[in-house]
């Protein structure tokens, strides 16, 4: 099976607390939410091998004798391999006063002796803010509820307190979801980052860096960071991509980092995917020893051949391959290539407008497109304030556009803006202000397809606005129940997650503006513009 292991196995094994940690987990660990919830946990051979490496310590006689070998440990495997559950079992051992997770000297045979951490502080970091049982914190709480050592903790909804033998607080486990602050890891002894391929926002990446630096503050605690993730999108900057690239650099000998352990199992890129046997071999290769229990392989084989299956996404989550996002609607690199920041749209130019947004939760955008050239530019961008978006500010920007340029039409997505759109219709004419509902799946999907085609063919350019580029990059495909003439599935755009803070409103406004431009061209408006400029 294909793996990336950094560092490679040494000829002579290192001393490790791994066997003691495994014994502790099997004695007190329980399966989390699922078909066998609450049953005693059995450590698989691959998990045992990972723990043996993760808990290696420096040998006797070394200047770091007994200290942890690795400050960062990374486990990258395909979806469905219970990575979060495994991490929470490690967190259980790290939190308990008797967890044999730090070295307290060596026995007569030269083996390290494990002891617990004093005053553990354990942040569990997840990308999502949804309060579901899938989050690591809630998996840990479920494990402890069924564990024989559950009474050694005070299991709260928002924190888990570690209790000493007198019932007093001796440590804490806290969930940090969405946007951890720098202070959240200030006293860290162990921390876990779940699915860091989703940590793409600059503030999340900065928070991650700060929290890793915080592990160096408590020298006596020998603090460390554990990551569990599936492969991400190589075109998307993320914590996971940085870690993977760094591990590859170490593996190539370009960087020397003896304090990081990185493990990844994946299906090789060159594996064929033409027949059911091919796909089954692909899945088994990516699964390794987990193939016997981690999901219905036959059902996944069938899934690959369904017409609406996103092939790139399938390879990424089930093959653990770093594949450019088939789920992302548009290629951010291609969008960057289409930048023409030097273009200034003169007054009186024939343009169309696209308008999309929200009054409170999302942003609102107004995108112009030059009918003749297909050049797009941001006319207005309105993030919500404490009281939402001020309609008067939007009205003013629309008025400015109609007065400055020759606006053929504005296509508007009406929800939440019906009153404003009616006002614009009265001011500028009903034929020029068009309600274009994006909740019509087939029409919206066709508009999205034409917009992407215009990018691929280089038919459009844009002003290079950074917010516009971010919204384009944030747009994900949502497959609809329609096929095009070539029997390919149609898709619309949406945010990656309903609760995501990554906005797409400028992208939708761009699509509407491009749709209006297409209708203008079909109506002969480019010819009319030619006659006007030539004086006919």
C-alpha positions as CSV (number, residue, x, y, z in Angstrom):
1,X,0.0,0.0,0.0
2,X,1.1,3.6,-0.7
3,X,2.3,5.5,2.4
4,X,4.2,8.6,3.3
5,X,6.0,8.0,6.7
6,X,8.2,10.8,8.1
7,X,10.6,10.0,9.5
8,X,11.1,6.5,8.2
9,X,11.5,3.7,10.6
10,X,14.9,3.5,12.2
11,X,17.0,0.4,12.1
12,X,16.9,0.3,15.9
13,X,13.5,0.9,17.6
14,X,13.3,3.9,20.0
15,X,12.0,3.5,23.6
16,X,8.3,4.1,23.6
17,X,5.4,4.5,26.0
18,X,3.2,3.2,23.2
19,X,2.5,-0.3,24.8
20,X,1.4,1.3,28.1
21,X,-0.8,3.9,26.3
22,X,-2.4,1.0,24.3
23,X,-3.0,-1.0,27.4
24,X,-4.6,2.1,29.1
25,X,-6.9,2.7,26.1
26,X,-8.0,-0.9,25.9
27,X,-8.6,-1.1,29.6
28,X,-10.7,2.1,29.8
29,X,-11.6,3.2,26.3
30,X,-15.0,2.6,24.8
31,X,-16.3,3.0,21.3
32,X,-18.0,6.3,20.6
33,X,-21.3,7.0,18.8
34,X,-22.1,4.3,16.3
35,X,-23.2,0.7,15.9
36,X,-21.0,-0.6,18.8
37,X,-21.2,2.5,21.0
38,X,-20.2,1.8,24.6
39,X,-18.4,-1.5,24.0
40,X,-14.8,-2.0,25.1
41,X,-12.4,-0.6,22.6
42,X,-10.0,-2.9,20.7
43,X,-6.9,-1.3,19.2
44,X,-6.3,-2.3,15.6
45,X,-2.8,-3.2,14.4
46,X,-2.3,0.0,12.4
47,X,-3.5,2.2,15.3
48,X,-1.2,0.4,17.6
49,X,1.7,1.0,15.3
50,X,0.9,4.7,15.1
51,X,0.8,5.0,18.9
52,X,4.1,3.2,19.3
53,X,5.7,5.8,17.0
54,X,3.8,8.8,18.4
55,X,4.9,8.0,22.0
56,X,8.6,7.4,21.3
57,X,10.9,9.0,23.8
58,X,14.6,9.9,23.8
59,X,16.7,7.0,25.2
60,X,18.8,6.9,28.3
61,X,22.1,8.8,28.0
62,X,20.7,11.3,25.5
63,X,20.7,14.9,26.6
64,X,16.8,14.8,26.2
65,X,16.5,11.5,28.0
66,X,12.9,10.6,28.5
67,X,11.4,13.6,26.6
68,X,8.9,13.0,23.8
69,X,10.6,12.5,20.5
70,X,7.8,14.2,18.5
71,X,6.2,17.5,19.2
72,X,3.7,17.2,16.3
73,X,2.1,13.9,15.1
74,X,-0.1,13.8,12.0
75,X,-2.4,11.0,10.9
76,X,-3.8,11.4,7.3
77,X,-6.2,8.7,6.2
78,X,-9.3,8.4,4.1
79,X,-12.8,9.2,5.3
80,X,-14.5,6.6,7.5
81,X,-11.5,5.3,9.4
82,X,-12.6,6.6,12.8
83,X,-9.7,9.1,13.0
84,X,-11.6,11.4,15.3
85,X,-12.5,8.6,17.7
86,X,-8.9,7.4,17.8
87,X,-7.7,11.0,18.6
88,X,-10.3,11.2,21.4
89,X,-9.0,8.0,23.0
90,X,-5.6,9.6,23.0
91,X,-7.1,12.7,24.6
92,X,-8.7,10.5,27.3
93,X,-5.2,9.1,28.1
94,X,-3.6,12.5,28.0
95,X,-6.3,13.9,30.4
96,X,-6.5,11.2,33.0
97,X,-4.2,11.6,36.1
98,X,-3.1,7.9,35.6
99,X,-2.6,8.0,31.9
100,X,0.9,6.7,31.2
101,X,1.7,9.4,28.7
102,X,4.9,11.0,29.9
103,X,8.2,9.3,30.8
104,X,9.2,9.3,34.5
105,X,12.5,7.5,34.1
106,X,13.3,4.0,32.9
107,X,12.9,0.6,34.6
108,X,15.6,-2.1,35.0
109,X,15.1,-3.3,31.5
110,X,15.6,0.1,30.0
111,X,11.9,0.6,29.2
112,X,10.3,4.0,29.9
113,X,7.9,4.3,32.8
114,X,4.7,6.2,32.0
115,X,3.0,8.7,34.3
116,X,0.1,11.2,34.0
117,X,0.4,14.9,33.2
118,X,0.0,17.4,36.0
119,X,-2.8,19.9,35.4
120,X,-3.6,18.9,31.8
121,X,-5.1,21.6,29.6
122,X,-6.4,20.1,26.3
123,X,-8.0,22.2,23.5
124,X,-9.8,20.1,20.9
125,X,-10.0,22.2,17.7
126,X,-12.6,21.6,15.0
127,X,-13.3,23.7,12.0
128,X,-17.1,23.6,12.2
129,X,-19.2,25.3,14.8
130,X,-22.1,22.9,14.5
131,X,-22.9,21.2,17.8
132,X,-23.0,17.6,16.6
133,X,-21.9,14.3,17.9
134,X,-19.3,14.1,15.2
135,X,-17.1,16.8,16.8
136,X,-14.2,15.4,18.8
137,X,-15.3,16.9,22.1
138,X,-18.7,15.2,21.9
139,X,-17.1,11.9,20.9
140,X,-14.8,12.1,23.9
141,X,-17.7,12.9,26.2
142,X,-19.6,9.8,24.9
143,X,-16.5,7.6,25.4
144,X,-16.1,8.8,29.0
145,X,-19.8,8.4,29.8
146,X,-19.4,4.6,29.2
147,X,-15.9,4.3,30.5
148,X,-15.0,2.8,34.0
149,X,-13.0,6.0,34.6
150,X,-15.8,8.3,33.6
151,X,-16.4,9.3,37.3
152,X,-12.9,10.8,37.3
153,X,-14.3,13.6,35.1
154,X,-17.0,16.2,35.4
155,X,-18.6,15.9,31.9
156,X,-20.1,19.2,31.0
157,X,-21.7,20.4,27.7
158,X,-19.0,23.0,27.1
159,X,-16.0,21.5,29.0
160,X,-14.8,18.4,30.7
161,X,-13.1,18.8,34.0
162,X,-10.4,16.4,35.2
163,X,-10.9,15.6,38.9
164,X,-8.3,14.7,41.5
165,X,-8.9,12.1,44.3
166,X,-10.7,14.7,46.3
167,X,-13.1,15.7,43.6
168,X,-11.4,19.0,42.9
169,X,-10.5,20.3,39.4
170,X,-7.1,19.1,38.3
171,X,-7.3,19.9,34.6
172,X,-9.6,20.7,31.7
173,X,-10.6,19.6,28.2
174,X,-12.3,22.3,26.1
175,X,-13.8,22.3,22.6
176,X,-12.7,25.1,20.3
177,X,-14.8,25.3,17.2
178,X,-14.7,27.6,14.3
179,X,-12.2,30.3,15.3
180,X,-9.9,29.6,18.3
181,X,-8.2,32.6,19.8
182,X,-4.5,32.8,20.5
183,X,-5.2,32.6,24.3
184,X,-7.0,29.3,23.9
185,X,-3.8,27.3,23.9
186,X,-1.8,29.3,26.4
187,X,-1.5,26.4,29.0
188,X,-1.7,23.5,26.6
189,X,-0.3,20.1,27.4
190,X,-1.9,18.3,24.5
191,X,-4.1,19.5,21.6
192,X,-5.9,18.0,18.7
193,X,-6.8,19.6,15.3
194,X,-9.6,17.8,13.5
195,X,-9.7,18.0,9.7
196,X,-7.1,20.8,9.3
197,X,-7.7,20.7,5.5
198,X,-10.8,22.8,6.3
199,X,-8.7,25.4,8.1
200,X,-8.3,27.7,5.2
201,X,-9.2,31.2,6.5
202,X,-6.2,33.4,7.4
203,X,-7.5,33.9,10.9
204,X,-7.7,30.1,11.5
205,X,-4.2,29.6,10.1
206,X,-2.9,32.3,12.3
207,X,-4.6,30.8,15.3
208,X,-3.1,27.4,14.5
209,X,0.4,28.8,14.4
210,X,-0.1,30.6,17.7
211,X,-1.5,27.5,19.4
212,X,1.4,25.4,18.2
213,X,3.8,28.0,19.6
214,X,2.0,27.8,22.9
215,X,3.0,24.2,23.3
216,X,6.5,25.3,24.0
217,X,5.5,27.4,27.0
218,X,5.1,24.5,29.5
219,X,8.5,22.7,29.1
220,X,7.8,20.4,32.0
221,X,4.5,19.2,30.4
222,X,6.3,18.1,27.2
223,X,3.3,19.3,25.3
224,X,2.5,18.1,21.8
225,X,0.0,18.5,18.9
226,X,-2.0,15.8,17.2
227,X,-3.7,16.2,13.8
228,X,-6.1,13.9,12.1
229,X,-7.3,14.6,8.6
230,X,-8.3,13.5,5.2
231,X,-6.4,14.8,2.1
232,X,-7.3,18.3,1.0
233,X,-7.3,20.3,-2.2
234,X,-3.8,21.1,-3.4
235,X,-5.0,24.4,-4.9
236,X,-6.3,25.6,-1.5
237,X,-4.0,27.0,1.1
238,X,-4.8,25.3,4.4
239,X,-3.1,24.0,7.6
240,X,-3.2,20.5,6.1
241,X,-1.6,21.5,2.8
242,X,1.2,23.3,4.6
243,X,1.8,20.2,6.8
244,X,1.7,17.8,3.9
245,X,4.1,19.9,1.9
246,X,6.4,20.2,4.9
247,X,6.4,16.4,5.4
248,X,7.2,15.8,1.8
249,X,10.2,18.3,2.1
250,X,11.4,16.3,5.1
251,X,11.0,13.0,3.3
252,X,13.1,14.4,0.4
253,X,15.8,15.5,2.7
254,X,15.2,19.2,2.0
255,X,14.3,19.9,5.6
256,X,15.6,18.3,8.8
257,X,12.8,18.1,11.4
258,X,13.4,15.3,13.9
259,X,10.4,16.5,16.0
260,X,7.6,15.7,13.6
261,X,5.9,12.4,12.9
262,X,3.7,12.3,9.7
263,X,1.8,9.2,8.5
264,X,-0.4,9.0,5.4
265,X,-2.0,6.1,3.6
266,X,-3.4,6.7,0.2
267,X,-4.2,5.2,-3.2
268,X,-1.5,6.0,-5.8
269,X,-2.5,8.5,-8.5
270,X,-1.8,6.1,-11.3
271,X,-4.3,3.4,-10.2
272,X,-7.0,2.7,-12.9
273,X,-10.6,3.4,-12.2
274,X,-12.3,1.9,-15.2
275,X,-13.9,-1.3,-13.9
276,X,-15.6,-2.3,-10.6
277,X,-12.5,-4.4,-9.8
278,X,-10.3,-1.4,-10.4
279,X,-12.3,0.8,-8.0
280,X,-12.4,-1.9,-5.4
281,X,-8.6,-2.3,-5.6
282,X,-8.3,1.5,-5.3
283,X,-10.4,1.6,-2.1
284,X,-8.7,-1.4,-0.5
285,X,-5.3,0.2,-1.3
286,X,-6.4,3.5,0.4
287,X,-7.9,1.6,3.4
288,X,-5.1,-0.8,4.3
289,X,-6.1,-2.9,7.3
290,X,-9.2,-0.7,7.8
291,X,-10.8,-2.2,4.7
292,X,-12.5,-5.0,6.7
293,X,-14.6,-2.6,8.9
294,X,-14.5,1.0,7.6
295,X,-17.4,1.3,5.3
296,X,-19.3,-0.7,2.7
297,X,-16.7,-1.2,-0.1
298,X,-19.2,-2.6,-2.6
299,X,-21.5,0.3,-2.1
300,X,-18.6,2.7,-2.6
301,X,-17.7,0.9,-5.8
302,X,-21.3,1.4,-7.1
303,X,-21.1,5.1,-6.0
304,X,-18.1,5.7,-8.3
305,X,-20.1,4.8,-11.4
306,X,-23.2,6.9,-10.5
307,X,-23.5,9.7,-13.1
308,X,-23.7,12.5,-10.5
309,X,-20.7,11.4,-8.4
310,X,-18.0,14.1,-8.1
311,X,-15.0,12.0,-9.2
312,X,-12.4,14.4,-7.7
313,X,-14.2,14.5,-4.4
314,X,-14.5,10.7,-4.4
315,X,-10.7,10.3,-4.9
316,X,-9.9,12.8,-2.2
317,X,-12.1,11.5,0.6
318,X,-12.1,7.8,-0.2
319,X,-8.7,7.5,-1.8
320,X,-7.0,10.1,0.4
321,X,-5.5,11.6,-2.7
322,X,-4.6,15.3,-2.9
323,X,-6.8,16.1,-5.9
324,X,-7.8,19.5,-7.1
325,X,-11.3,20.2,-5.9
326,X,-14.0,18.8,-8.2
327,X,-16.5,20.2,-5.7
328,X,-15.3,23.7,-6.1
329,X,-17.3,25.4,-8.8
330,X,-14.4,27.5,-10.2
331,X,-10.7,27.3,-10.5
332,X,-9.1,30.1,-8.4
333,X,-5.8,29.8,-10.3
334,X,-7.7,30.3,-13.6
335,X,-9.6,33.2,-12.2
336,X,-6.3,34.9,-11.2
337,X,-5.1,34.5,-14.8
338,X,-8.1,36.5,-16.1
339,X,-7.2,39.6,-14.0
340,X,-7.0,42.8,-16.0
341,X,-6.6,45.4,-13.2
342,X,-5.4,47.9,-15.8
343,X,-8.8,48.3,-17.4
344,X,-10.8,51.3,-16.4
345,X,-14.4,51.3,-17.7
346,X,-15.2,54.7,-19.1
347,X,-18.3,56.6,-18.3
348,X,-21.3,55.9,-20.7
349,X,-19.9,52.4,-21.6
350,X,-22.7,49.9,-22.3
351,X,-22.8,47.6,-19.3
352,X,-25.1,45.2,-17.5
353,X,-25.3,44.6,-13.8
354,X,-25.8,41.5,-11.5
355,X,-27.2,41.9,-8.0
356,X,-27.3,39.3,-5.2
357,X,-27.2,39.2,-1.5
358,X,-28.8,39.2,1.9
359,X,-30.0,41.8,4.3
360,X,-28.4,40.4,7.4
361,X,-26.5,37.2,7.3
362,X,-24.5,37.3,4.0
363,X,-22.8,40.0,2.0
364,X,-24.5,41.8,-0.9
365,X,-22.8,42.4,-4.2
366,X,-23.3,44.4,-7.4
367,X,-21.1,43.3,-10.3
368,X,-20.9,45.1,-13.7
369,X,-20.0,43.5,-17.0
370,X,-19.0,45.4,-20.1
371,X,-21.3,44.1,-22.9
372,X,-18.8,44.4,-25.7
373,X,-15.7,43.0,-24.0
374,X,-17.0,40.8,-21.2
375,X,-14.9,42.6,-18.6
376,X,-16.3,42.3,-15.1
377,X,-15.8,44.7,-12.2
378,X,-17.1,45.3,-8.7
379,X,-19.6,48.2,-8.6
380,X,-20.6,47.6,-5.0
381,X,-19.8,45.3,-2.1
382,X,-21.7,45.5,1.1
383,X,-20.8,43.3,4.1
384,X,-23.4,43.5,6.9
385,X,-22.9,45.7,9.9
386,X,-24.4,45.2,13.4
387,X,-27.9,46.2,12.0
388,X,-27.5,44.4,8.7
389,X,-27.0,46.1,5.3
390,X,-28.3,49.6,4.8
391,X,-30.7,49.6,1.8
392,X,-30.0,53.4,1.3
393,X,-26.3,52.6,0.7
394,X,-27.2,50.0,-1.9
395,X,-29.7,52.3,-3.5
396,X,-27.0,55.0,-3.8
397,X,-24.6,52.6,-5.5
398,X,-27.3,51.4,-8.0
399,X,-28.2,55.0,-8.8
400,X,-24.5,55.9,-9.3
401,X,-24.1,53.0,-11.8
402,X,-27.2,54.0,-13.8
403,X,-26.1,57.6,-14.0
404,X,-22.4,56.9,-14.8
405,X,-22.8,54.1,-17.4
406,X,-25.2,53.0,-20.0
407,X,-26.9,50.2,-18.1
408,X,-28.9,47.9,-20.4
409,X,-30.3,45.7,-17.6
410,X,-29.7,44.7,-14.0
411,X,-30.5,41.1,-13.1
412,X,-31.5,40.9,-9.5
413,X,-32.1,38.0,-7.1
414,X,-35.2,39.4,-5.3
415,X,-35.4,37.6,-1.9
416,X,-35.1,40.2,1.0
417,X,-34.7,43.0,-1.6
418,X,-38.2,43.1,-3.2
419,X,-38.9,46.6,-2.0
420,X,-35.7,48.0,-3.3
421,X,-36.0,46.2,-6.6
422,X,-39.5,47.7,-7.0
423,X,-38.1,51.1,-6.3
424,X,-35.3,50.7,-8.9
425,X,-37.9,49.4,-11.4
426,X,-39.9,52.6,-11.0
427,X,-36.8,54.8,-11.3
428,X,-35.1,53.1,-14.2
429,X,-37.8,51.2,-16.0
430,X,-39.3,47.8,-15.7
431,X,-37.6,46.6,-18.9
432,X,-34.2,47.4,-17.4
433,X,-34.7,46.0,-13.9
434,X,-35.2,42.2,-14.1
435,X,-36.1,39.9,-11.2
436,X,-33.9,36.8,-11.8
437,X,-34.6,34.2,-9.2
438,X,-31.6,32.0,-8.4
439,X,-33.8,29.4,-6.7
440,X,-34.8,28.0,-10.1
441,X,-32.4,25.0,-10.3
442,X,-32.3,24.4,-14.0
443,X,-32.0,28.0,-15.0
444,X,-29.4,28.8,-12.3
445,X,-27.4,25.7,-13.2
446,X,-27.3,26.7,-16.9
447,X,-26.1,30.2,-15.9
448,X,-23.4,28.7,-13.7
449,X,-22.2,26.4,-16.6
450,X,-22.0,29.4,-19.0
451,X,-20.0,31.4,-16.5
452,X,-17.5,28.6,-15.9
453,X,-17.2,28.1,-19.7
454,X,-16.5,31.8,-20.1
455,X,-13.6,31.4,-17.6
456,X,-12.3,28.3,-19.2
457,X,-12.4,29.9,-22.7
458,X,-10.9,33.2,-21.5
459,X,-14.0,35.0,-22.7
460,X,-14.3,37.2,-19.6
461,X,-11.8,39.3,-17.6
462,X,-12.1,41.0,-14.3
463,X,-10.7,43.8,-12.2
464,X,-8.8,41.7,-9.7
465,X,-10.8,42.7,-6.7
466,X,-9.7,40.5,-3.8
467,X,-13.2,40.1,-2.3
468,X,-14.5,39.1,-5.7
469,X,-11.7,36.5,-6.0
470,X,-12.4,35.1,-2.5
471,X,-16.1,34.7,-3.2
472,X,-15.3,32.9,-6.5
473,X,-13.0,30.6,-4.6
474,X,-15.6,30.0,-1.9
475,X,-18.2,28.7,-4.3
476,X,-18.9,25.0,-4.2
477,X,-20.9,22.9,-6.6
478,X,-24.3,21.7,-5.7
479,X,-25.6,19.0,-8.1
480,X,-29.1,19.4,-9.3
481,X,-31.6,16.8,-10.7
482,X,-31.0,17.9,-14.3
483,X,-28.8,16.9,-17.1
484,X,-27.5,19.0,-19.9
485,X,-27.7,17.9,-23.6
486,X,-24.6,15.8,-23.2
487,X,-26.2,13.9,-20.2
488,X,-23.8,15.6,-17.8
489,X,-25.2,16.7,-14.4
490,X,-25.9,20.4,-14.0
491,X,-24.9,22.2,-10.8
492,X,-25.5,25.5,-9.0
493,X,-23.3,27.1,-6.4
494,X,-23.5,27.3,-2.7
495,X,-21.2,27.7,0.3
496,X,-19.2,24.7,1.4
497,X,-21.3,24.5,4.6
498,X,-24.5,26.3,5.4
499,X,-22.9,27.8,8.5
500,X,-19.7,28.7,6.7
501,X,-18.4,32.3,7.1
502,X,-16.9,32.1,3.6
503,X,-19.2,34.2,1.4
504,X,-20.2,33.7,-2.3
505,X,-22.5,36.6,-3.0
506,X,-20.1,38.4,-5.3
507,X,-19.7,35.2,-7.3
508,X,-23.5,34.9,-7.7
509,X,-23.7,38.5,-8.7
510,X,-21.0,37.9,-11.3
511,X,-23.0,34.9,-12.7
512,X,-26.2,37.1,-12.9
513,X,-24.2,39.9,-14.6
514,X,-22.8,37.4,-17.1
515,X,-26.2,36.0,-17.8
516,X,-27.4,39.6,-18.5
517,X,-24.5,40.1,-20.8
518,X,-25.3,37.0,-22.7
519,X,-28.9,38.2,-23.2
520,X,-27.5,41.6,-24.3
521,X,-25.3,40.0,-26.9
522,X,-28.1,37.8,-28.1
523,X,-30.3,40.9,-28.5
524,X,-27.7,42.6,-30.8
525,X,-26.5,45.2,-28.2
526,X,-22.9,44.9,-29.2
527,X,-23.9,45.9,-32.8
528,X,-25.9,48.8,-31.4
529,X,-22.9,49.9,-29.4
530,X,-20.8,49.8,-32.5
531,X,-23.2,52.0,-34.5
532,X,-23.4,54.5,-31.6
533,X,-19.6,54.8,-31.3
534,X,-19.2,55.2,-35.1
535,X,-21.9,57.9,-35.2
536,X,-24.5,56.0,-37.2
